[in-house]
């Protein structure tokens, strides 16, 4: 029987040492199941330690205890080497003192795995139940499960806040000791009954929540739970929807209000459409008229039945058709038209000027037009009147300017004419002859200064800009300024301005400062205090209504303690020949030179004054980097330099000036050739004429001197070109284009120095 058992069987005999202590066990008998379970094929008659040297000691301890006490032992052991789990039963055979032990082995590996799986499933199910209960307990929705008998099987805290008489489950009843209660009466009981009967229900009503609290809208539902075709319970849910219901009611009221507002606005729009005096139009994107308001009939004589379905472009004046089509195309592209005028034909054939505003929307053009025909006629009349007024003012200014220039030039010409008449006397002493010649030279310089001031005001002078420190330049003029204002005027300066570099004509800047100082001196009657300051600014302030300008500027302020300027005179102080001084005490051109120089140099000039408290004139020039300051040039020679036979081509269209210029150059020792215009000069140079320099006027018919210089620079880049001009708008607006410029009237010494520097003799240093 043992051979057919599935349980492994072995009979072990204890082996003792000489002292009677157990040291091993021998297999006395075993069955095939034992061999299958242990894999020990030849174990019969062998010792355990021979077959399994690694056999665990606790096995021997168990066998020893069984043999010694006779008490059977049953335990479960994992045979790691075999990967199996066995349930082992061991007992002693024979009476006390017997050395034989029987061990029975049952393979319970599969059973143990099944038990482990069952325990794991139970733990997983318990965890799932715990998670589900936690989820349900924390839901904002009240949930309760009703068993088929109508008793509460489960409810969460949110449900119990609505119905505190209910408990979660029978387990809760036992835990709390509360008596079992039936489900609360209607409405919840009715919902439960309907759900258990298989009918889903949903109600929304006002309940007191919490019980005894304020009325709140509540949504309650009952849902049948079906299993195997029959109702196995019901789920009840309860949710506080008071805020949603009230918000929905508010939205409904708002929607009703909006609907009413839309109706009101629609009525208002319809009234505006009917009563508006402006033309209103709805048209397709190709210009076809869909709707017009009654104003079309009142203003242009067109009725709806005449225009609807026609194209609005048919009414546009032929001269305005192209621009109108472009605006319609812009509307078709989705762009609004905010300011557009054209002429449209009225029913009587006349044309009216319409100012349009139009927007595209929903594939249509919505437009409003105002009849501005009379407004444009009045604007045209006003413009013509303003033009006439400006012309009259211009003529008045020209008259004032002409009178001032004529007065000053006639005075100068009187001196020159009288001096030349006296120079013709044969018996004139040498001292008087020199005095008359000096008078002519000084008067010529005054005339040149006068024209320079006029050109400066008109911003037509040819400037020679260079970079310099304004504070250093003002400091260098200290002695000159003190001699101009006189000993009774105390000058106070504040010139501590780091990096106050400007790029301007230094000579014109000095003239501007002198003019400002002289004006201040006269305002103080030669007795007072004059403050001169230089400071750097990060912007130019608003001047005479013009907006402030960003960027770096340097400001030169000249403040006097004189009588000040009346407010009504402020706007006139920079006009040429305007002066409040007595006759003979000024030309009225000083401040106009400052104004013109500032404007032409990219800056401005402003004045602030309070009658009786003096005036402050401030010159603003753009600030530049110190890195632009040029290297110091060697001082120029002051005497004339002989020409030494060098050849100069003179280009001058004026016969008298051309003759005089060539004569001067010949007297200086130059060989000259004269061309009457730029075209002739280029022909001479292209024909093989060899010269050392070209001396050309700027203002000539045809090609100007600047254009001639550019052409010579392109074709003969090594040939020096010197320009001369009394006035040129090209030079004033565009600069010298890199050419040397000699201002008319010029002195022989100036021409000689310039030629000597531009065309030095061999062995003579340049400059």
Secondary structure, 3 states (H helix, E strand, C coil): CHHHCCCEEEEEEEEECCCCCEEEEEEEEECHHHHHHHCCCCCCCCEHHHHCCCCCHHHHHHHHHHHHHCCCEEEEEEECCCCEEEEEEEEEECCCCCCEEEEEEEECHHHHHHHHHHHHHHHHHHHHHHHHHHHHHHCCCEEEEECCCCCEEEECHHHHHHCCCCCCCHHHHHHHCCCCCCCCCCCHHHHHHHHHCCCCEEEEEEEECCCCCCEEEEEEEEEEEEECCEEEEEEEEEEECHHHHHHHHHHHHHHHHHHHHHHHHHHHHHHHHHHCCCEEEEEECCCEEEEECCHHHHHHCCCHHHHCCCEHHHHECHHHHHHHHHHHHHHHCCCCEEEEEEEEECCCCCEEEEEEEEEEECCEEEEEEEECHHHHHHHHHHHHHHHHHHHHHHHHHHHHHHHHHHHHHHHHHHHHHHHHHHHCCCCCCHHHHHHHHHHHHHHHHHHHHHHHHHHHHCCCCCCCEEEEEHHHHHHHCHHHHHHHHCCCEEEEEECCCCCCEEEEEHHHHHHHHHHHHHHHHHHCCCCEEEEEEEEEEEEECCECCECCEEEEEEEEEEECCCCCCCHHHHHHCCCCCCCCCCCCCCCCCHHHHHHHHHHHCCCEEEEEECCCCCEEEEEEEEEECHHHCCCCCCCCCCCCCCCCCCEEEEECCCHHHHHHHHHHHHHCCCEEEEECCHHHHHHHHHCCCCCCEEEEECCCCCCCHHHHHHHHHHHCCCCEEEEEECCCHHHHHHCCCCCEEEECCCCHHHHHHHHHHHCCCCCCCCC
